[in-house]
Amino acid sequence: MGATSTEQSFALLKERILKDGKCLPGGILKVDSFINHQIDPTLLRAMSVEFVKRFSDVEINKILTIEASGIAPAVVLGMLLDVPVVFAKKKKPSTMDNMLTTEVFSFTKNTSYTVCVSSDFLCPQDKILFIDDFLANGNAAKGMIDLIKQANATLVGMGFLIEKAFQEGGKYLRAAGIRVESLALIDSLDNCQIKVR
């Protein structure tokens, strides 16, 4: 039997991480040549198709992400699912009405910031899939859970392109009963060596 499309998309992403990903001291994985600065649209589409398959059993009427790196995968997925995409902003716009806010700690920038979204676009009837590029300690995800709760909306799942399985975010979210789907799992970045599961 040939490889399934899931195995192919795993292999494609894993290959790119090992080929083009760069490891920096402190457990930082740079994938800016193909995911979060320069973007490979073909890879992005393959990953979005995989998310469509993985979440095909749940009703989704809105995708939520956080700027900036989550926007590209969220938009491609929103196009495939034909649902709107909302991104939480990291700066409070003076023009935003009915603002919901929460605090998020950034691991890479070592600082906390306020993120916001308008309750006009996050509503009680929404069944939300959260999409982001990385899951590490889960701080952005926790912030989005807070915004979804404030809006009285329903979180149906969370999808991540890359999960750092050696950090606590995935364990925390799964222990909280949240459905988490990660397309690539990084087991270790010790000694700046990338080990993909």
C-alpha positions in Angstrom: 0.0 0.0 0.0 1.2 3.5 -0.8 1.6 6.3 1.8 -1.6 8.0 2.9 -2.1 11.8 2.3 -1.6 12.3 6.0 1.7 10.5 6.0 2.7 12.5 2.9 1.9 15.8 4.5 3.8 14.8 7.7 6.8 13.8 5.6 6.7 17.0 3.6 6.6 19.2 6.6 9.1 17.1 8.5 11.5 17.2 5.6 11.3 21.0 5.3 11.9 21.4 9.1 15.0 19.2 9.0 16.2 20.8 5.7 15.4 24.5 6.2 14.6 24.9 9.9 17.2 26.6 12.1 17.7 26.0 15.8 18.8 28.9 18.0 19.9 28.7 21.7 17.1 28.7 24.2 14.8 26.2 22.4 13.9 28.5 19.5 13.1 26.9 16.1 13.3 29.2 13.2 11.1 28.3 10.2 11.0 31.7 8.7 12.2 30.6 5.2 9.0 28.6 4.6 6.3 29.3 7.2 6.4 32.6 9.1 8.3 35.1 7.1 8.8 33.8 3.7 5.9 31.4 3.0 5.8 28.3 0.8 2.2 28.4 -0.5 2.3 24.8 -1.8 3.3 23.5 1.7 0.8 25.8 3.3 -2.0 24.5 1.2 -1.0 20.8 1.9 -1.1 21.6 5.7 -4.4 23.3 5.4 -5.9 20.3 3.5 -4.7 18.1 6.3 -6.5 20.3 8.9 -9.7 20.0 6.8 -9.4 16.2 7.0 -8.6 16.1 10.7 -11.5 18.4 11.7 -14.0 17.0 9.2 -16.1 15.5 12.1 -16.8 18.8 13.8 -18.9 21.8 12.8 -16.8 25.0 12.3 -18.2 28.3 11.3 -15.2 30.5 12.2 -11.5 30.3 12.4 -9.6 32.3 15.0 -5.8 33.0 15.0 -3.4 35.6 16.4 -1.2 37.9 14.5 1.0 37.6 12.7 2.3 34.1 11.9 -1.1 32.4 12.3 -2.8 34.5 9.7 -1.5 32.8 6.6 -2.5 29.2 7.5 -5.8 30.4 9.0 -6.7 32.2 5.8 -5.9 29.3 3.5 -7.9 27.0 5.8 -10.8 29.5 5.9 -10.8 29.5 2.1 -11.0 25.7 2.0 -13.7 25.6 4.6 -15.5 28.7 3.3 -15.7 30.3 6.7 -14.6 33.7 8.0 -11.2 34.1 9.7 -10.7 36.4 12.7 -7.3 37.3 14.0 -6.7 38.7 17.5 -4.6 41.9 17.4 -1.6 42.6 19.5 -2.2 46.3 19.6 -5.5 47.9 20.6 -6.9 49.8 17.6 -8.6 53.1 18.5 -11.4 52.2 16.1 -12.3 48.8 17.6 -15.8 48.6 19.1 -17.0 46.1 21.7 -13.4 45.0 22.5 -12.6 41.7 24.3 -9.0 41.7 25.7 -6.7 39.2 27.4 -3.0 39.1 28.4 -0.5 36.8 26.6 3.1 36.1 27.5 5.5 35.7 24.5 8.2 33.1 25.0 10.3 34.4 22.1 10.1 38.0 23.1 10.0 37.4 26.9 7.3 40.0 27.4 3.5 40.1 28.1 1.2 42.0 25.8 -2.6 42.6 25.5 -4.4 41.0 22.6 -7.9 42.0 21.6 -10.7 41.1 19.3 -14.1 42.7 18.7 -17.1 40.9 20.1 -18.8 41.8 16.8 -16.7 39.1 15.2 -16.6 36.6 18.1 -20.1 35.7 19.0 -22.0 33.2 21.2 -23.2 31.2 18.1 -19.6 30.7 16.8 -18.0 27.2 16.7 -14.4 28.1 16.6 -11.3 26.4 15.4 -8.1 28.1 16.5 -5.1 27.8 14.2 -1.5 28.9 14.8 2.0 28.2 13.6 3.5 27.0 16.9 2.5 25.4 20.1 5.1 25.7 22.8 4.1 26.7 26.3 0.6 27.3 25.1 0.4 31.0 26.2 -1.2 32.3 23.0 -3.7 29.3 23.1 -4.6 30.1 26.7 -5.2 33.7 25.8 -7.5 32.7 22.9 -9.4 30.3 25.2 -10.0 33.3 27.5 -11.3 35.4 24.6 -13.6 32.6 23.4 -15.0 32.2 26.9 -15.6 35.9 27.2 -17.5 35.8 23.9 -19.6 32.8 25.1 -18.5 31.0 21.9 -17.6 27.4 21.5 -14.0 26.1 20.9 -14.2 22.9 18.8 -10.4 22.4 18.5 -6.9 23.8 18.1 -4.6 23.1 15.2 -0.9 23.9 15.1 1.6 23.5 12.3 4.4 22.6 14.7 4.3 21.5 18.3 7.3 21.6 20.6 6.3 18.4 22.4 9.1 18.9 25.0 7.3 22.0 26.3 4.1 22.0 28.4 1.5 23.6 26.1 0.2 20.4 24.5 0.0 18.6 27.8 -1.9 21.4 29.4 -4.4 21.8 26.5 -5.1 18.1 26.2 -5.4 17.7 30.0 -8.0 20.5 29.8 -10.0 18.4 27.4 -9.2 20.5 24.3 -8.8 18.7 21.0 -5.3 19.5 19.7 -4.0 18.5 16.3 -0.4 19.2 15.5 1.1 18.5 12.1 4.7 18.1 13.2 6.0 17.2 16.7 9.4 18.4 17.8 10.8 16.0 20.5 14.0 18.0 21.2 16.0 21.0 20.3 18.9 20.1 22.7 22.3 21.1 21.6 20.7 22.9 18.7 19.8 19.6 17.1 16.3 19.3 15.6 14.6 16.0 16.5 11.3 15.5 14.8 9.0 12.7 15.9 
